[in-house]
Amino acid sequence: MSPLSLTYPEERAFDSSIPSENWFFYWKTSPTLWEAKLNYFPDNFPIFIPVFWGLHAQANGSYEFTDHTPETNLLKLSQLAKSLNKNLVFLVPLGPMPFLVNGGLPSFLARKLAHFENGLVMSVINFERKINKIYSYLERDVLLEYQRFTRSFGEFLKHHELNSDVYGFESGKILSNGLFKSYLEDYSPSFVKYYNFYKQKNAEVKTTENEFRNMINNMYVATARDNIAKNWVGELKVSFLGGSVEDLFLRSEDNEDIENYFTELFDSYTNLVIPSSLLLPPSDTKKVVDRCINEMTNRRYLMECMHKASYQEENFELTPLNFFNVIHDNSNGFLEQSGLMAYLESNFKWCYNFTNINMLENQNDFHERITLINGQAIDATNFTKLINYFLAGNKIILDTQYLDENLLKKLEYFALENNLETQNILLHTKLTYYKLQAGEIILYNSESLKAKNHSTQNEFWKKMINYFDLHHLDIQEDNKNPLVYFWRRRDVTNRELNFQEIRRVSIFNNSHVKKSCVLNFPDNFAVQKILDETGVKLQHEGKNMKIEFKPYAKVAIEFGFYNERN
Amino acid sequence: MKETNLLKIIYSYRVFVDQDGLERPIFEVVSILDHKGQTLTEQIQYNLLEQSSSERRTFKFEDIELLKSYFIDNAETLKVSKIYFLNIFDLNYALENSSDISDLAKYWQQYSSVWEKQNYISKDKFSLKDFFSGPTA
């Protein structure tokens, strides 16, 4: 078995204690079988162990993690893992775990059902096709009990000198707009009542409903971090395919829409979260999805999500190709109303990251990466971070519509004081361009774009993005009959020094009809390998490649890329 | 626009106080599902409406019968021959009391109303099979 494999290359019967990827549900099997089950997992690869809060809660109000009850004996599980050289990673909930009854809450706390944003009771269909109702974590009593639970767990780890990493586990789903949303976000009437009560008590502080949600979220993080300080590494986000409200409708008809799962899967990578098929029932669809997760969620990606440094050799593993960091607070329609999302989806599908300003790091990629920011995401505290990012030579496009006026003035003073190269351009809206060495920043106001039609918006974004001379290969396909494709990149090895990076596109036809596409690659792309050729016919002439796909066919093409300017 | 001959409309109900201090009801469409249970995106929902004869741009109605008749009147333009209407509160009740998807199907049957081309069938006279398997034609 490959040491980088997350799932199992060999076919094996579905096991509800190892329902997907590298997850182990210790409560789903007898403790006498734990040793045999742990042996399924590759050595030194993280095995995710969700800590089932409700299971460890005892009738007397205490928490049990040792040998008083065999099925809750995490001490035994840890000792077994150590003797087998397995790497357990404990996941402590920072909100509902959708694959568990009551979202994982002890039954005495499962009192108020959470709601999705559209008012529907928050529920998901699990791999047994049962309906899991999710109860709200945004309750005072739940948070108070969470204190006791995490304190007990932290003391247990400390007392037994267990060194396993612990992550705060944020479960969520991918929405139809491609964004990750946590199950912690509750829109139930009882939450609204709780918020109104808070507002009354704190009339002098103007806190919006979303800010109040974030505040409670931060309290969970701080509580877990403080109580499990010794083993705490950070937060880990996981998106559950099949777990959105749209999936609830679809799956309640017993439909499994593989295209939909692929979309959620690739959207997970753009949100820098780990995708999981835990909610999907064992089926051919799940096998296909798992194979894809196995290939794409390699150790390098996993380490990035787990805030761990990669080994040097992992730089030769493929990672999603990103041209854009998108920093937004989408409450004001930043992505949709200006036509930005439509442009990115048509021209750079899944080649962008949704992130936040505090996650920005200097990029070492050989291709340019542009940071697109909604001004609303910038406040006085992270403004300096943005300036430093610009000074480090990065490219930024900033929408000033919701940017605080004082910060805009501060930015203008900064440009004057530092004698930045400045230009003002009119392109459907006024653009201000600042440059300092390699750093470039373009300011625009999306207000006037909102009223424009789709083609004008598209033209605007095309001109803006073309300025940066991004090198991306165009795939021409029938828009009414699109294929699914996903780009990744890796560093070059010693034998590939003619290139600056290696890019691979994996193209899938997930439908029962034939499809085709044409790849026109410019001079600085050279075909290196054709892999995974299943059910496709390729015609390669010069810089063109026509590919015909049979139903459910796939192919991956690897290119060496070099930038002529360098 | 997605070709379908069946829609399922999920709506909610709330009361708001208008400028004169009067309480007014609002019936609002929460989700429009196609025959596979696929949620039509907001854009597609609007496209459906743009192609209809109506000038209406929102899915808010003062009366449930207005909501239903709006979609029924536009059924031909929307290329549907069957429309199911479900109240979100009944759907929530169904979700709260269902342990699996077959339970859910039984509850939904109890609370849905269905319109079929030239017929309006009251809530207890349609087949469960129809509701969950979609059209056979």
Boltz contact constraints between the chains, C-beta under 6 A:
constraints:
  - contact:
      token1: [A, 118]
      token2: [B, 30]
      max_distance: 6.0
  - contact:
      token1: [A, 119]
      token2: [B, 12]
      max_distance: 6.0
  - contact:
      token1: [A, 119]
      token2: [B, 88]
      max_distance: 6.0
  - contact:
      token1: [A, 121]
      token2: [B, 92]
      max_distance: 6.0
  - contact:
      token1: [A, 121]
      token2: [B, 95]
      max_distance: 6.0
  - contact:
      token1: [A, 121]
      token2: [B, 96]
      max_distance: 6.0
  - contact:
      token1: [A, 123]
      token2: [B, 95]
      max_distance: 6.0
  - contact:
      token1: [A, 129]
      token2: [B, 100]
      max_distance: 6.0
  - contact:
      token1: [A, 129]
      token2: [B, 101]
      max_distance: 6.0
  - contact:
      token1: [A, 130]
      token2: [B, 99]
      max_distance: 6.0
  - contact:
      token1: [A, 130]
      token2: [B, 100]
      max_distance: 6.0
  - contact:
      token1: [A, 131]
      token2: [B, 98]
      max_distance: 6.0
  - contact:
      token1: [A, 176]
      token2: [B, 41]
      max_distance: 6.0
  - contact:
      token1: [A, 246]
      token2: [B, 39]
      max_distance: 6.0
  - contact:
      token1: [A, 249]
      token2: [B, 33]
      max_distance: 6.0
  - contact:
      token1: [A, 249]
      token2: [B, 37]
      max_distance: 6.0
  - contact:
      token1: [A, 249]
      token2: [B, 39]
      max_distance: 6.0
  - contact:
      token1: [A, 250]
      token2: [B, 37]
      max_distance: 6.0
  - contact:
      token1: [A, 250]
      token2: [B, 38]
      max_distance: 6.0
  - contact:
      token1: [A, 252]
      token2: [B, 101]
      max_distance: 6.0
  - contact:
      token1: [A, 252]
      token2: [B, 104]
      max_distance: 6.0
  - contact:
      token1: [A, 253]
      token2: [B, 37]
      max_distance: 6.0
  - contact:
      token1: [A, 253]
      token2: [B, 132]
      max_distance: 6.0
  - contact:
      token1: [A, 255]
      token2: [B, 36]
      max_distance: 6.0
  - contact:
      token1: [A, 255]
      token2: [B, 37]
      max_distance: 6.0
